[in-house]
Amino acid sequence: MILVAGPASTYLAEKIAEIARLKLIKLEHKLFPDGESYIRFPESVKGRDLVVIQGTHPPQDKHLVQAYFIAENAVDLGANSVSLIAPYLAYARQDKRFFEGEVISIKSVLRMLKSAGYEKIYTVNVHSPWISGTSPIPLINIHAEKVVGSYLKRLNIQNPIVVSVGKKGEEMASAVAGELGTEYIVAKSSRDKVTGQVVVEIDRIRGLRDVIVVDDIISTGGTMVEVIKALKRMGAEKVYVACVHALMVGGASEKIMEVGAEEIIASDTIPNEYSKYSVAGILAEEILRGK
């Protein structure tokens, strides 16, 4: 097995290669003046089993096209097999038609990656985990809650309560709270499909205490902002925000901090200043298991 570092995730590929003690190929990559991607394998991959590490975080379309080029080229060059690690899997939030005539984006993305030659995909805390059951390509969804919990332990937050939103959020809150040996509650939220306006309801927390709000993804931060505001109205002291994928678009981080968050904590699935813990270990463990 050989790891291949895609242009979007070289930093993470290096960590995984070191942990798993696997050979790493760094692709030659550049952008032409018009923005098109150039990809080249610097050595032969004929007869080899490849695992490509290529995130599909923003700019999603560019990174997806690069992922396609890498696999299609590897197959054409005679690779025995090609798998993909997409730490953040783009378009997973569009898993159904909310309005008539919409594309179900994640289905199209998975079909595209399969047609490129990938035999399976590893990802972390995919936004719509139920898509694994209907995916045209094996989709291995790896959970990062234990890693989140391990990092939060190091902060030595005294008697925190963990809060998340919705049924899927409850699973994450339960796992993180279990790691911390504390309790959790689940908030309810609703979003206007047209305006995007978010309304949040949270059961009152007994007594003043610190709160850790967990979520799989923070994009625009709209839901997180409303959760923090509700917690602050209840008298929460420090509010820590923890997620796996920090997209942070449209000034999300500024909005979150302005309403009283103490800190924003995220993994390195998406490279940014909020990456405080790494998913490299759990990814290395999973690919070695499937070796």
VOMARMAR-217325 format. One line per 4 residues: number of its first residue (from 0); their letters; for each residue z, y, x of N, C-alpha, C. Coordinates in steps of 0.05 Angstrom, whole numbers, plus 32768, in hexadecimal, padded with zeros to 4 digits. Each point is the difference from the previous one (the first is absolute). Layout:
% VOMARMAR-217325
NUM> a> Z Y X Z Y X Z Y X ~ ...
//
This chain:
% VOMARMAR-217325
0> milv> 8000 7FE8 8011 8000 8018 7FEF 8000 8019 8012 ~ 7FEF 8013 7FF8 7FFE 801A 800E 8004 8016 7FEC ~ 8010 8014 8008 8003 8018 7FEF 7FEB 8014 8007 ~ 7FF6 800E 7FEC 7FEC 8015 8004 800B 801A 7FF5
4> agpa> 8002 8014 8011 800A 801A 7FF7 7FEA 8011 7FF4 ~ 8002 8004 7FE6 7FED 8012 7FF3 8007 801D 8006 ~ 7FED 8013 7FFC 8005 801C 8007 8018 800C 7FF1 ~ 8006 7FF7 7FE8 8015 800C 7FF0 801C 7FF7 8008
8> styl> 8002 7FEA 800F 801B 7FF4 8004 8004 7FF5 801C ~ 7FF5 800D 8014 8004 7FF7 801B 801D 8000 8008 ~ 800F 8014 7FF7 801C 8003 8006 8010 7FE7 7FF6 ~ 7FFA 7FF7 7FE9 800E 7FE9 7FF4 7FF6 7FE6 800C
12> aeki> 7FE6 7FFE 8006 7FF5 7FE8 800C 800E 7FFB 801B ~ 8005 8014 800F 800D 7FFD 801A 801C 7FF5 7FFD ~ 800F 8009 7FEC 801B 7FF6 7FFA 7FFF 7FE3 7FF8 ~ 7FEE 7FF9 7FEF 7FFE 7FE4 7FF6 7FF8 7FED 8017
16> aeia> 7FED 8009 8010 7FF7 7FEF 8017 8017 7FFA 8013 ~ 8011 8015 8005 8016 7FFC 8012 8015 7FED 7FF4 ~ 8006 8003 7FE7 8014 7FEF 7FF3 7FF5 7FE3 7FFE ~ 7FE7 7FFC 7FF7 7FF5 7FE6 7FFC 7FF5 7FF3 801A
20> rlkl> 7FFF 8010 8015 7FF5 7FF7 801A 7FE4 7FF5 7FFD ~ 7FEF 8010 7FF3 7FE5 7FF9 7FFC 7FED 8013 800E ~ 7FE9 7FF6 8008 7FEC 8011 800D 7FF7 8015 7FEC ~ 7FFB 8018 800A 7FF7 8017 7FF0 7FE6 800B 800A
24> ikle> 7FED 8002 7FEE 7FE7 800D 8006 8000 801C 7FF3 ~ 7FFC 8014 8010 7FFD 801B 7FF6 7FE3 8007 7FFD ~ 7FF7 8005 7FE8 7FE4 8006 7FFB 7FF8 801A 800C ~ 7FE7 8002 8008 7FF4 8019 8007 7FF9 800E 7FE7
28> hklf> 8008 8019 7FFD 7FFC 800E 7FE7 7FFB 801E 8005 ~ 7FED 800B 7FF2 7FFC 801D 8001 7FF3 8009 7FE6 ~ 8001 801A 7FFB 7FF2 800B 7FE9 7FE8 8010 8009 ~ 7FEA 7FFB 7FF4 7FE8 8010 8005 8004 801C 7FF5
32> pdge> 7FEF 8013 8008 8004 801C 7FF6 8000 8003 7FE2 ~ 7FF2 7FED 7FF2 7FFF 8002 7FE3 8017 7FF1 7FF3 ~ 8012 7FF5 8010 8018 7FF3 7FF5 7FFE 7FE2 7FFD ~ 7FE9 7FF4 8006 7FFC 7FE3 7FFE 800F 7FF2 8017
36> syir> 800A 7FE8 7FFA 8010 7FF1 8013 7FEF 7FEE 8012 ~ 8007 7FFF 8019 7FF4 7FEE 8013 8016 7FEB 8007 ~ 7FF9 7FE6 7FFE 8013 7FEB 8006 7FF3 7FEC 8014 ~ 800F 7FF8 8014 7FF5 7FEC 8013 8016 7FEF 800B
40> fpes> 7FFC 7FE5 8000 8012 7FEE 800D 7FFA 8000 801E ~ 8014 8006 8010 7FFB 8002 801D 7FFE 7FE5 800E ~ 8005 7FEB 7FF2 7FFE 7FE5 800D 7FF8 7FEC 7FEA ~ 7FF8 7FE8 8009 7FF6 7FEC 7FED 8017 7FF6 7FEE
44> vkgr> 7FF9 7FFC 7FE7 8013 7FF4 7FED 7FF5 7FE6 7FF4 ~ 7FEB 7FF6 800C 7FF3 7FE8 7FF6 8013 7FE8 8000 ~ 8002 7FF3 7FE9 8012 7FE9 7FFE 801D 8006 7FFE ~ 8008 8019 7FFE 801C 8008 8000 800A 8006 7FE3
48> dlvv> 801A 7FFB 7FFC 800C 8008 7FE6 800D 801C 8004 ~ 7FF7 8012 7FF0 8008 801C 8003 8012 800A 7FE9 ~ 8013 8010 8007 8010 800E 7FEC 7FFD 801D 8005 ~ 7FF4 800E 7FEE 7FFA 801D 8003 8016 8010 7FF4
52> iqgt> 800B 8013 800F 8014 8012 7FF5 7FF3 801B 7FFB ~ 7FFB 8006 7FE6 7FF2 8018 7FF9 800C 800B 7FE6 ~ 8011 8015 8001 800B 800B 7FE8 7FEA 800E 7FEF ~ 8005 8001 7FE6 7FED 800D 7FEE 800D 8019 7FF3
56> hppq> 8013 800C 8010 800C 8019 7FF6 7FEC 8017 8003 ~ 8006 8018 7FF6 7FED 8016 8001 7FF7 8006 801D ~ 7FE6 8006 8003 7FEB 8000 7FEC 7FF7 7FE3 7FF9 ~ 8007 7FF9 7FE8 7FFC 7FE4 7FF7 7FE4 7FF5 8003
60> dkhl> 7FED 8010 7FF6 7FE4 7FF6 8000 7FF6 7FFC 801C ~ 8006 8012 8012 7FF8 7FFD 801C 800C 7FE7 800C ~ 801A 7FFC 7FFC 800D 7FE9 800B 7FF7 7FE5 7FF4 ~ 7FF9 8001 7FE7 7FF5 7FE8 7FF3 7FE4 7FF9 800B
64> vqay> 7FF0 8014 8004 7FE5 7FFB 800B 8003 7FF5 801D ~ 8012 800B 800F 8005 7FF5 801B 8009 7FE3 7FFF ~ 8012 7FFA 7FED 8009 7FE4 7FFD 7FE9 7FEE 7FF9 ~ 7FEE 8009 7FF0 7FE8 7FF1 7FF9 7FEF 7FFB 8019
68> fiae> 7FFB 8015 800F 7FEF 7FFE 8018 800C 7FEC 8013 ~ 801A 8001 8004 800D 7FEE 8014 7FFC 7FE3 7FF9 ~ 8006 7FF9 7FE7 7FFD 7FE4 7FF8 7FE4 7FF6 7FFF ~ 7FEE 8010 7FF5 7FE4 7FF8 7FFE 7FF4 7FFD 801C
72> navd> 8008 8011 8013 7FF6 7FFE 801B 800C 7FE8 800E ~ 801A 7FFA 7FFB 800D 7FE9 800D 7FF2 7FE6 7FF7 ~ 7FFA 7FFE 7FE7 7FF3 7FE8 7FF5 7FE4 7FFE 800D ~ 7FF2 8016 8002 7FE5 8000 800B 8000 7FF9 801E
76> lgan> 8017 8006 800D 8003 7FFA 801C 800A 7FE3 8005 ~ 8005 7FF1 7FEA 8007 7FE4 8003 801E 7FFA 7FFF ~ 8010 8013 7FF6 801D 7FFA 7FFE 8004 7FE8 7FED ~ 8014 7FF0 8006 8005 7FE8 7FF0 800D 8008 7FE5
80> svsl> 8012 8014 8000 800C 8009 7FE7 800A 801D 8005 ~ 8002 800F 7FEA 800A 801B 8001 8013 8005 7FE9 ~ 8018 8009 8007 8014 8008 7FEC 8006 801D 8004 ~ 800C 800C 7FEB 8006 801D 8001 801E 8005 7FFB
84> iapy> 800C 8011 8011 8019 800C 7FF9 7FFB 801C 7FF8 ~ 8004 8006 7FE7 7FFE 801B 7FF5 801D 8008 7FF8 ~ 800F 800C 8012 801D 8005 7FFA 8003 8010 7FE5 ~ 7FEF 8014 7FFC 7FFF 800D 7FE6 7FE4 7FFA 7FF5
88> laya> 8000 7FF4 7FE8 7FE7 7FF8 7FF3 7FF8 8015 7FEC ~ 7FEA 800E 8006 7FF7 8016 7FEF 7FF6 7FF6 7FE5 ~ 8001 8012 7FEC 7FF6 7FFC 7FE5 800F 7FEC 7FF0 ~ 8017 7FF7 8009 8010 7FEC 7FF1 800D 800B 7FE7
92> rqdk> 8001 801B 7FFE 800B 800C 7FE8 7FED 8000 7FE9 ~ 7FE6 7FFC 8005 7FEC 7FFF 7FEA 7FFA 7FE3 7FFC ~ 8013 7FF2 7FF2 7FFD 7FE3 7FFC 7FF8 7FF9 7FE4 ~ 7FFB 8014 7FEF 7FF6 7FFC 7FE5 7FF3 8019 7FF6
96> rffe> 7FF3 7FFE 7FE9 7FF3 8018 7FF4 8014 800F 7FEF ~ 8007 8017 8009 8012 8011 7FF0 7FF0 800F 7FEA ~ 7FE6 8005 8006 7FEE 800C 7FED 7FE6 7FF0 8001 ~ 7FF3 7FFE 7FE9 7FE7 7FF1 7FFE 7FEB 800A 8014
100> gevi> 7FF4 7FED 800D 7FEB 8007 8013 8008 8003 801C ~ 801A 7FFF 8006 800A 8003 801C 7FFA 7FE7 8010 ~ 7FFC 8004 801A 7FFD 7FEA 8012 801C 7FF5 8006 ~ 8003 7FE6 8002 8019 7FF3 8009 7FFD 7FFF 801F
104> siks> 8009 8015 800D 7FFA 8004 801C 8009 7FEA 8012 ~ 8018 7FF5 7FFC 800A 7FEC 8012 7FEF 7FE6 7FFF ~ 7FF5 7FFA 7FE9 7FEF 7FE8 7FFE 7FE7 8004 8011 ~ 7FF5 8018 7FFF 7FE8 8007 8010 8006 7FFF 801E
108> vlrm> 8017 800A 8007 8008 8000 801D 8003 7FE4 800A ~ 800D 7FEF 7FF1 8005 7FE4 8009 7FE6 7FF1 8002 ~ 7FEE 8004 7FED 7FE6 7FF3 8001 7FF0 800A 8019 ~ 8002 8019 8005 7FF2 800C 8017 800A 7FF3 801A
112> lksa> 801A 7FFE 8003 800C 7FF4 8018 7FF9 7FE3 8003 ~ 7FFF 7FF2 7FEA 7FF8 7FE4 8001 7FE3 7FFD 8009 ~ 7FEF 8012 7FF5 7FE3 7FFE 8007 7FFC 8007 801E ~ 8012 8010 800B 7FFE 8007 801D 8005 7FE8 8012
116> gyek> 800F 7FEC 7FF5 8005 7FE8 8010 801E 7FFA 8004 ~ 8011 8010 7FF5 801D 7FFB 8003 8007 7FE7 7FEF ~ 8011 7FEF 800C 8008 7FE7 7FF2 801B 8004 7FF2 ~ 8010 8013 8009 8019 8006 7FF2 8009 801C 8009
120> iytv> 8012 800B 7FF0 800B 801B 8005 801E 7FFF 8000 ~ 800C 800C 8014 801D 8004 8001 8005 801E 7FFA ~ 8013 8005 7FEE 8008 801C 7FFB 801E 8001 7FFC ~ 800A 8018 7FFE 801D 8005 7FFD 8006 800F 7FE6
124> nvhs> 8011 7FF4 7FF0 8009 800D 7FE7 7FE8 800C 7FF1 ~ 7FED 7FF0 7FF9 7FE9 800A 7FF1 800A 800B 7FE5 ~ 7FF3 8016 7FF8 800A 800F 7FE9 7FFF 7FEF 7FE6 ~ 7FEC 7FEF 7FFE 7FFD 7FF0 7FE8 8000 7FE2 8008
128> pwis> 8018 7FF5 8005 8002 7FE5 800B 7FF3 7FEB 7FEF ~ 7FFD 8005 7FE7 7FF4 7FEC 7FEE 7FE2 7FFB 8005 ~ 7FF4 8012 800F 7FE3 7FFC 8006 7FFB 7FE8 8012 ~ 8015 7FF6 800D 7FFD 7FE9 8012 7FF6 7FE8 7FF0
132> gtsp> 8008 7FFE 7FE7 7FF9 7FE9 7FF0 7FE3 7FFF 7FF8 ~ 7FF2 8017 7FFF 7FE4 8001 7FF8 7FEE 8009 8017 ~ 800B 8004 8018 7FF0 8009 8016 7FEA 7FEC 8008 ~ 7FE8 8009 8006 7FEB 7FED 8008 8004 7FF6 801D
136> ipli> 8014 800B 800D 8006 7FF8 801C 801E 7FFD 8002 ~ 800A 7FEC 800E 801D 7FFD 8003 800D 801A 800A ~ 8014 8009 7FF0 800E 8019 8006 801E 7FF9 8005 ~ 8009 8004 8019 801C 7FFA 8007 800F 801A 8000
140> niha> 8012 8003 7FED 8010 8018 7FFC 801B 7FFD 800E ~ 8005 800F 8015 8019 7FFD 8010 8013 8016 7FF8 ~ 8019 7FF9 7FFB 8014 8013 7FF6 8010 800B 8017 ~ 8004 801B 8000 800E 800E 8015 801C 8008 7FFA
144> ekvv> 800A 7FF7 7FE9 801B 8009 7FF7 8016 7FFA 8014 ~ 7FFF 7FE9 800D 8015 7FFA 8014 7FFF 8012 8017 ~ 7FE8 8008 8008 7FFC 8012 8017 800B 801C 7FF8 ~ 7FFA 8008 7FE7 800A 801A 7FF6 801E 8000 8001
148> gsyl> 800C 7FEA 7FF5 801D 7FFE 7FFF 800D 8000 801B ~ 7FF3 7FF2 8013 800B 7FFF 801B 8000 801C 800D ~ 7FEB 8010 7FFB 8000 801B 800B 8015 8011 7FF3 ~ 8003 7FFE 7FE5 8014 8010 7FF2 801C 7FFA 8009
152> krln> 8005 7FE7 8007 801B 7FF9 800A 8008 8010 8018 ~ 7FEC 8006 8011 8005 800F 8018 8008 801D 7FFB ~ 7FFA 800A 7FE8 8007 801B 7FF9 801E 8003 7FF9 ~ 800C 7FE9 7FFB 801D 8000 7FF9 8007 8011 7FE8
156> iqnp> 7FF0 7FFE 7FEB 8005 8010 7FE8 8017 7FF2 7FF1 ~ 8015 800F 7FFA 8018 7FF5 7FF4 7FFD 7FFC 7FE2 ~ 8003 7FE7 7FF7 8001 7FF9 7FE3 7FE8 800C 7FF1 ~ 7FE7 7FFB 8009 7FEA 800B 7FF1 7FF9 7FF0 7FE7
160> ivvs> 7FF1 800C 7FEE 7FF5 7FF1 7FEA 7FE1 8002 8003 ~ 7FF2 7FEA 7FFB 7FE3 7FFF 8003 7FF3 8005 7FE5 ~ 7FEC 8011 7FFF 7FF2 8006 7FE7 7FE2 7FFC 8004 ~ 7FF3 7FF5 7FEC 7FE3 7FFE 8000 7FF7 8002 7FE3
164> vgkk> 7FE5 8000 7FFD 7FF4 8006 7FE6 7FF0 7FE8 7FF6 ~ 8005 7FF7 7FE7 7FEF 7FEC 7FF4 8007 7FE4 8008 ~ 7FF2 7FED 7FF3 8005 7FE3 8004 7FFA 7FF8 801C ~ 7FE9 8009 800B 7FF9 7FF9 801C 8014 800D 8013
168> geem> 8008 8019 7FF9 8014 800E 8011 801B 7FF1 8000 ~ 8006 7FF3 7FE9 8019 7FF2 7FFF 8001 7FE9 8014 ~ 7FEA 7FF3 8004 7FFF 7FEA 8014 8006 800B 801C ~ 7FF4 8017 8006 8004 800C 801A 801D 800A 8003
172> asav> 800A 800E 7FEB 801B 800A 8001 8014 7FEA 8004 ~ 7FFC 7FE9 7FF1 8012 7FEA 8002 8001 7FF4 801C ~ 7FE8 7FFD 800C 7FFE 7FF5 801B 800D 8012 8015 ~ 7FFB 801A 7FFE 800B 8013 8014 801F 8001 7FFC
176> agel> 8009 8002 7FE7 801D 8001 7FFB 800D 7FE6 800A ~ 7FF3 7FEA 7FFD 800B 7FE7 800A 8004 8000 801E ~ 7FEC 800C 800E 8003 8003 801D 8017 8012 8008 ~ 8005 8014 7FF0 8015 8014 8006 801B 7FF8 7FF4
180> gtey> 8000 7FEB 7FEF 8019 7FF7 7FF4 800B 8015 7FEC ~ 7FEF 800C 7FF1 8008 8015 7FED 7FF3 7FFB 7FE5 ~ 8003 8013 7FEE 7FF4 7FFC 7FE5 7FE7 8011 7FFD ~ 7FF2 7FFC 7FEA 7FE8 800F 7FFB 7FFD 8005 7FE2
184> ivak> 7FF0 8015 7FFA 7FF9 8005 7FE4 7FE2 8005 7FFF ~ 7FF5 7FFD 7FE8 7FE3 8004 7FFC 7FFB 8017 7FED ~ 7FEF 8012 8009 7FF8 8017 7FEF 7FE7 7FF9 7FF0 ~ 7FFC 800E 7FEB 7FE8 7FFD 7FEF 7FEF 8019 8004
188> ssrd> 7FE6 7FFC 8001 7FEE 8017 8003 7FE8 7FFC 7FEE ~ 7FF4 8015 7FF8 7FE7 8000 7FF1 7FEE 8016 800B ~ 7FE6 7FFB 8000 7FEE 8013 800B 7FE9 8006 7FEC ~ 7FFA 8018 7FFB 7FEA 8007 7FEE 7FE6 7FF9 800F
192> kvtg> 7FEF 7FEF 7FF3 7FE8 7FF7 800D 7FEC 8016 8006 ~ 8002 8015 7FF1 7FED 8016 8004 800A 8015 8013 ~ 8019 800A 7FFB 800B 8016 8010 800E 7FF6 8019 ~ 800A 7FE6 8000 800F 7FF6 8016 801D 8008 8000
196> qvvv> 8009 800E 7FEC 801C 8009 7FFE 8013 7FE8 7FFE ~ 8015 8000 8010 8012 7FEA 8001 801B 8007 7FF3 ~ 800A 7FEE 7FF0 801B 8003 7FF3 8011 7FE9 800A ~ 8018 8006 8009 8012 7FEB 800B 801A 7FFF 7FF1
200> eidr> 800A 7FE8 7FFB 801A 7FFC 7FF3 8011 7FEE 8012 ~ 8019 8009 8006 8012 7FF0 8011 801B 7FFE 7FF3 ~ 800C 7FE8 7FFF 801B 7FFE 7FF6 8013 800F 8013 ~ 8014 800C 7FF4 8013 8011 8010 800E 7FEF 8015
204> irgl> 8002 800B 8018 800E 7FF2 8016 801D 8008 7FFF ~ 8012 7FEC 8002 801C 8005 7FFF 800B 800A 801B ~ 800A 8019 8000 800C 800B 8018 7FEB 800B 8013 ~ 8008 8013 8010 7FEF 800C 8014 7FFC 7FEC 8017
208> rdvi> 7FE7 7FFB 8008 7FFA 7FEE 8016 7FE4 8005 800A ~ 7FFA 7FF5 8017 7FE6 8003 800C 7FED 7FEC 7FF2 ~ 7FE7 8007 7FFF 7FEB 7FF0 7FF2 7FE9 7FFB 8013 ~ 7FF5 7FE8 7FFF 7FE8 7FF9 800D 7FEB 7FF9 7FEB
212> vvdd> 7FEB 8010 7FFF 7FEA 7FFB 7FED 7FEA 7FF1 800F ~ 7FF8 7FE9 7FF5 7FEC 7FF0 800E 7FE7 7FFD 7FEE ~ 7FE9 7FFF 800D 7FE7 7FFC 7FF2 7FEC 7FF3 8014 ~ 7FEB 7FF3 7FF5 7FED 7FF4 8012 7FEE 8016 800C
216> iist> 7FF7 8013 7FF0 7FED 8014 8009 800A 801C 7FF8 ~ 7FFD 8013 8011 8003 801C 7FF8 7FE5 800D 8006 ~ 7FF3 800A 7FEB 7FE6 800C 8002 8003 801E 7FFD ~ 7FFF 800A 7FE7 8003 801D 7FFC 801E 8007 7FFE
220> ggtm> 8011 7FEC 7FFC 801D 8005 7FFF 800A 8009 7FE5 ~ 7FEF 8001 7FEB 8008 8009 7FE6 8017 7FF1 7FF4 ~ 7FFF 7FE6 8000 8015 7FF0 7FF5 801A 8003 8011 ~ 7FFD 7FFF 801A 8017 8002 8012 800F 801B 7FFC
224> vevi> 7FF1 8015 7FFD 800C 801B 7FFB 8010 8000 7FE7 ~ 7FF6 7FF4 7FEA 800E 8000 7FE7 8019 7FEF 8002 ~ 7FFF 7FE9 800E 8017 7FEF 8004 8016 800F 800F ~ 7FF9 800E 8016 8013 800E 8010 800D 8017 7FEF
228> kalk> 7FF0 800E 7FF1 800B 8016 7FEF 8014 7FF5 7FEC ~ 7FFA 7FE9 7FF4 8012 7FF4 7FED 801A 7FF7 800D ~ 7FFE 7FF5 8018 8017 7FF7 800F 8012 8017 8008 ~ 7FF4 8016 8008 800F 8017 8008 800E 800D 7FE8
232> rmga> 7FF3 7FFF 7FE9 800E 800B 7FE8 8018 7FEF 7FF9 ~ 8000 7FE6 8007 8017 7FEF 7FFB 8016 8003 8015 ~ 7FFA 8010 8015 8015 8004 8014 7FFE 7FEF 8018 ~ 7FE9 7FF2 8004 7FFC 7FF0 8018 8003 8012 8019
236> ekvy> 800C 7FF6 8014 8004 800F 8019 7FE7 8000 8011 ~ 7FFE 7FEE 8013 7FE8 7FFE 8010 7FED 7FEC 7FF3 ~ 7FE6 8007 8000 7FEB 7FEF 7FF5 7FEC 7FF9 8016 ~ 7FFF 7FE7 8007 7FED 7FF6 8014 7FE8 7FF4 7FF2
240> vacv> 7FE9 8005 800A 7FE7 7FF6 7FF4 7FF4 7FEB 8013 ~ 7FFC 7FE8 7FF7 7FF5 7FEA 8011 7FE8 7FF3 7FF2 ~ 7FEB 7FFD 800E 7FE8 7FF2 7FF5 7FF4 7FEF 8016 ~ 7FEC 7FF1 7FF8 7FF0 7FF0 8013 7FE8 8010 800A
244> halm> 7FF1 800B 7FEC 7FE7 800E 8007 8003 801D 7FF9 ~ 8000 8011 8015 8002 801D 7FFC 7FE5 800D 8002 ~ 7FF2 8003 7FE9 7FE6 800D 8000 8004 801F 8002 ~ 8014 800B 7FF2 8008 801C 8002 7FE8 8013 7FFE
248> vgga> 7FF3 8000 7FE9 7FE9 8012 7FFC 8009 8018 7FEF ~ 7FF1 8015 8003 8005 8018 7FEF 801B 800C 8004 ~ 800B 8000 8019 801A 800C 8005 8017 7FF1 7FF5 ~ 7FFD 7FE5 7FFD 8015 7FF0 7FF4 801A 8002 800F
252> seki> 7FFF 7FFE 801A 8019 8001 8010 800F 801A 7FFC ~ 7FF2 8016 8000 800D 801A 7FFC 800D 8001 7FE4 ~ 7FF3 7FF6 7FEC 800B 8000 7FE5 8019 7FEF 7FFF ~ 8000 7FE9 800D 8017 7FEE 8000 8018 800D 800E
256> mevg> 7FFB 800C 8016 8016 800C 800F 800B 8019 7FF2 ~ 7FEE 800F 7FF2 8009 8018 7FF2 8013 7FFB 7FEA ~ 7FFD 7FE8 7FF3 8012 7FFA 7FEA 801A 7FF3 8008 ~ 8004 7FFD 801B 801A 7FF7 800A 8002 7FE6 800E
260> aeei> 7FE9 7FF4 8007 8001 7FE6 800F 800C 8005 801C ~ 800F 7FED 8009 800C 8002 801B 7FED 7FF8 8015 ~ 7FF0 7FEB 7FFB 7FEE 7FF5 8014 7FEB 7FEF 7FF2 ~ 7FE8 7FFF 800B 7FEB 7FEF 7FF6 7FFB 7FEA 8015
264> iasd> 8001 7FE7 7FF7 7FFF 7FE9 8012 7FE9 7FEE 7FF7 ~ 7FEE 7FF9 8013 7FE9 7FEF 7FF9 7FFA 7FED 8016 ~ 7FEF 7FED 7FFB 7FF8 7FED 8015 7FE8 800B 800F ~ 7FF6 7FF0 8013 7FE8 8008 800F 7FE6 7FF4 7FF6
268> tipn> 8000 7FF8 7FE6 7FE6 7FF7 7FF5 7FEC 8017 8000 ~ 800B 8019 7FFE 7FEF 8018 8001 800C 8011 8016 ~ 7FF1 8007 8014 800C 8010 8016 8005 801D 7FF8 ~ 801A 8008 8001 8007 801B 7FFB 801C 8005 800A
272> eysk> 800A 8018 7FFD 801A 8008 800B 8018 7FF2 7FF1 ~ 7FFB 7FF4 7FE9 8015 7FF3 7FF1 8004 7FE3 8007 ~ 7FEF 7FF5 8011 8001 7FE4 8008 8019 7FFB 8011 ~ 8015 7FF5 7FF3 8019 7FFC 800E 8005 7FE3 8007
276> ysva> 7FF3 7FED 7FF2 8003 7FE4 8005 7FE5 7FF2 8000 ~ 7FFE 7FE9 800D 7FE6 7FF3 8004 7FFE 7FE6 7FF0 ~ 7FE8 7FFB 7FF6 7FFA 7FE7 7FF2 7FF2 7FEC 8013 ~ 7FFE 8007 801A 7FF2 7FEF 8013 800D 7FE4 8002
280> gila> 801A 7FFF 7FFF 800E 7FE6 8002 7FFA 7FED 7FEA ~ 8000 800A 7FE7 7FFB 7FEF 7FE9 7FE3 7FF8 7FFF ~ 7FEE 8012 8009 7FE3 7FF9 8001 7FFB 7FEB 8015 ~ 800C 8003 8017 7FFD 7FEC 8016 800A 7FE5 7FF7
284> eeil> 8017 8000 7FF3 800C 7FE6 7FF6 7FED 7FF2 7FEC ~ 7FF4 8010 7FEF 7FEF 7FF4 7FEB 7FE6 7FF5 800C ~ 7FF3 800F 8012 7FE7 7FF5 800B 8005 7FE8 8012 ~ 8016 7FFF 800D 8007 7FE9 8011 8005 7FE8 7FEE
288> rgk> 800C 8005 7FE9 8006 7FEA 7FED 7FE6 7FF4 7FF6 ~ 7FEB 8011 7FFC 7FE7 7FF6 7FF6 7FEC 7FF8 8015 ~ 8009 8000 8019 7FEF 7FF9 8017 7FF6 7FE3 7FFF
//
